[in-house]
């Protein structure tokens, strides 16, 4: 009888030890670009390699008809931003180059190589859509007008 109890305790101890060992380790970071189960519109984690691609759209402009915006994020961490100010006859094209840095699993920032340009924060809405934020990192009041949609597949240059 004592042998059966001792055997049951030994098996129980081994089971608890095996289970508790895996709970003490931190979860491994993921670079998956698949949406999370709780909020399908938000990516679980972005990485420069998995998220690279080209996004475009037309964003509002205070003194023109709109800004046609093309943003290319390279897998190596570089970016190119082309903006065409619609309806302007002079100073109607701007181009910025630099690096982009992931801030967290939903945000990234463009860091221009030209010191005359300001950094631009973005929020990832999904694998296929990002939104430009204001200089304080907050959404604009008409946020939907600042969305850019993916037009070229991941890894495109």
SULJO-V424955 format. One record per residue. PSI is psi in degrees with one decimal (none if undefined). Layout:
BEGIN
PSI / PSI
END
This chain:
BEGIN
-44.5 / -31.6 / -39.6 / -41.8 / -44.1 / -41.3 / -43.9 / -40.8 / -42.1 / -45.6 / -44.1 / -41.6 / -42.9 / -39.6 / -46.5 / -40.9 / -43.6 / -41.5 / -40.8 / -27.0 / -38.5 / -24.9 / -18.9 / -10.7 / 139.4 / 151.7 / 141.1 / 142.1 / 149.7 / 146.7 / 22.2 / 143.1 / 14.7 / 147.5 / 153.2 / 156.9 / -32.2 / -29.6 / 92.5 / -19.6 / -8.8 / 135.0 / 146.5 / -41.3 / 139.5 / 151.7 / 152.7 / -35.8 / -44.7 / -26.9 / -8.3 / 147.7 / -172.3 / 134.7 / 144.1 / 168.7 / -178.3 / 120.3 / 159.9 / 155.7 / 134.2 / -29.7 / 26.4 / -179.1 / -11.3 / 166.0 / 110.0 / 117.8 / 128.0 / 119.7 / 122.4 / 120.8 / 118.0 / 150.8 / -24.1 / 3.6 / 2.2 / 160.8 / 161.2 / 127.5 / 119.7 / 131.2 / 127.6 / 120.0 / 104.7 / 134.0 / -7.9 / 144.5 / -21.5 / 158.4 / 45.2 / -1.3 / 127.9 / 142.2 / 133.2 / 141.9 / 155.5 / -145.3 / 158.7 / 141.2 / 134.2 / 126.5 / -44.1 / -166.8 / 0.6 / -7.5 / 146.6 / 162.9 / 141.6 / 129.3 / 102.1 / 146.8 / -24.0 / 121.7 / -13.6 / -11.1 / 149.0 / 153.4 / 149.9 / 119.6 / 148.9 / 154.7 / 139.6 / 119.6 / -36.1 / 179.9 / -23.9 / 7.6 / 135.8 / 163.3 / 132.2 / 138.3 / 165.4 / 176.1 / -16.5 / 2.6 / 17.1 / 152.4 / 148.0 / 157.9 / -33.2 / 57.0 / -43.5 / -25.5 / -12.3 / 13.3 / 140.4 / 136.5 / 146.1 / 131.0 / -14.1 / 145.8 / 163.0 / 137.7 / -3.2 / 148.4 / none
END
